């Protein structure tokens, strides 16, 4: 396990956007890394509107990737959690990206008129 001091040095020069991404995607990082990212953000005290905007962009991207590999036959829909967005905000983004996913599926679907019996 890496020392906290080493992690502070490693992430100190990361941008606020990168630190927000670490916190929002905590499932991809070690617990200590996420804690260091939170502490660094807290020390920098970025504007809350900026944090929310970054978190929204990340959530849209995360859900596009999620739906891009989603199998309607074997996967269950799972709404992700956010450190910076309310559940209502996450659900709204989820709804938008789910609608986009359904629209893409229809756009790339088979044209069954080509396969009509004569």
C-alpha positions in Angstrom: 0.0 0.0 0.0 1.4 3.4 -0.9 1.9 6.0 1.8 -0.4 9.0 1.9 2.6 11.3 1.5 3.6 9.6 -1.8 0.0 9.9 -3.0 -0.1 13.6 -2.1 3.0 14.2 -4.1 1.7 12.1 -7.0 -1.6 13.9 -7.3 -0.7 17.4 -6.1 -0.3 18.7 -9.6 -3.3 17.1 -11.1 -6.0 19.5 -12.2 -9.2 20.0 -10.3 -11.0 18.1 -13.2 -8.7 15.1 -12.8 -9.3 15.0 -9.0 -13.0 15.3 -9.5 -12.8 12.4 -11.9 -11.0 10.3 -9.4 -13.6 11.0 -6.7 -16.5 10.4 -9.1 -15.0 7.1 -10.3 -13.9 5.9 -6.9 -14.6 2.3 -7.9 -11.6 2.5 -10.2 -9.1 3.6 -7.5 -7.8 2.6 -4.2 -9.6 4.0 -1.2 -6.4 6.0 -0.2 -6.2 7.6 -3.6 -9.8 8.8 -3.4 -9.3 10.2 0.1 -6.2 12.1 -1.1 -8.1 13.5 -4.1 -10.9 14.7 -1.8 -8.4 16.3 0.6 -6.7 18.1 -2.3 -10.0 19.4 -3.7 -11.0 20.5 -0.2 -7.8 22.4 0.2 -8.2 24.1 -3.2 -11.8 24.9 -2.6 -13.0 25.1 -6.2 -16.3 26.8 -7.0 -19.2 24.4 -6.4 -20.8 25.3 -9.8 -17.5 24.2 -11.4 -17.5 20.9 -9.5 -21.1 20.1 -10.4 -20.4 20.9 -14.1 -17.4 18.6 -14.1 -19.4 15.9 -12.3 -22.3 16.2 -14.8 -19.9 15.8 -17.8 -18.3 12.8 -16.2 -21.6 11.2 -15.4 -22.8 11.7 -19.1 -19.5 10.1 -20.3 -19.7 7.3 -17.7 -23.3 6.4 -18.7 -22.5 6.6 -22.5 -19.8 4.0 -21.9 -22.1 2.0 -19.6 -24.9 1.8 -22.2 -22.4 1.2 -25.0 -21.6 -2.1 -23.5 -25.0 -2.8 -22.0 -26.7 -6.1 -23.0 -30.5 -5.9 -22.7 -30.6 -9.7 -22.3 -28.1 -10.3 -19.5 -27.5 -6.9 -17.7 -29.7 -5.2 -15.2 -29.9 -1.4 -15.2 -27.9 0.1 -12.4 -27.9 3.8 -11.6 -24.4 5.0 -10.5 -23.7 7.0 -7.5 -22.1 10.4 -7.4 -20.2 12.2 -4.7 -21.1 15.7 -6.0 -24.5 15.3 -7.7 -27.9 14.6 -6.0 -29.7 11.4 -6.8 -32.3 13.5 -8.7 -29.5 15.0 -10.9 -28.0 11.5 -11.5 -31.4 10.1 -12.4 -32.0 12.9 -14.9 -28.7 12.3 -16.6 -29.4 8.5 -16.6 -32.8 9.2 -18.3 -31.1 11.3 -21.0 -28.4 8.8 -21.7 -30.8 5.9 -21.6 -33.1 7.7 -24.1 -30.0 8.3 -26.3 -29.1 4.6 -26.0 -32.6 3.5 -27.1 -32.5 6.0 -30.0 -29.2 4.6 -31.2 -30.4 1.0 -31.0 -33.4 2.0 -33.2 -31.2 3.9 -35.7 -28.8 0.9 -36.1 -31.6 -1.7 -36.0 -32.4 -4.1 -38.8 -34.8 -2.9 -41.4 -37.3 -5.8 -41.3 -39.0 -4.6 -44.5 -36.1 -6.0 -46.4 -37.0 -9.5 -45.1 -40.7 -9.7 -45.8 -42.0 -12.9 -47.2 -43.3 -12.6 -50.8 
